[in-house]
Amino acid sequence: MKKIEQIERHILELRESLKNHALYYHLSDVQDIKIFMEKHIYAVWDFMSLLKALQQQLTCISIPWKPSYNAKTARFINEIVLGEETDVNENGIRKSHFEMYIEAMNEVGASTEKILHFVKSTNSIDDIVSRIQNSNLKKAEKEFLEFTFKTIETREVHKIAAAFTFGREDLIPDMFLAIIDKSNHNHENKFPKLSYYLNRHIELDGDEHGPLSLEMISELCGDDESKWDDVLQTSVEALKKRISLWDEITDEIKQRKPAYNIA
């Protein structure tokens, strides 16, 4: 795991910037949370495309079936697909995490119309980037999604895994813990679906998925220095895109508050 440790040291400053981002301190009321969720839902959605890209390349989903070259990695991906697509919500009903998040958005009064229309109208990987570019999303939202799907389009599984691991799966516990600590404390009883979703991610990603995703990176890169370089570059870019998205959301939240609009 020495290479993993080197990458973690290299991206530590970026991770700390996200963990201590000003966004969390501006999530002070329900309206702030609505704004955040209406933007963050795109990251919840495109995460599934990263996961499915990994499933396509690391497990066998074709006919006739053939054994995967690495059963341990295949098992890890299949377990995450199982958890992300068919987990149980706070009432014990089978739901994807995307659907849980949509329900949580409805619970706090956030609009789901935009994301649901976007997902429904997007059917092909071939034109996804152009659809993102021509959408009415804001600059950082577009760049965040474009990076995800351009990484997927490379079909280089170690790069996809890097975006998945260091830009997402390994980062989620820090991000969501910060949100709970800084903003959700006073709303926990009022918004059980949101609280359940956040705590469920912390449970899965911190205790199970995060450590296993680091093993996956090591398995995919082995002793190939060029792949490790790609992983580092992809991880840095993924974190920078997330920071830009967080910056944009922070600016939008601040704009609605009188204290930040004094001439």
Summary of the structure (lengths in Angstrom):
residues: 263
radius of gyration: 18.3
end to end distance: 53.0
largest distance: 67.2
contacts: 805
relative contact order: 0.17
helix: 78%
strand: 2%
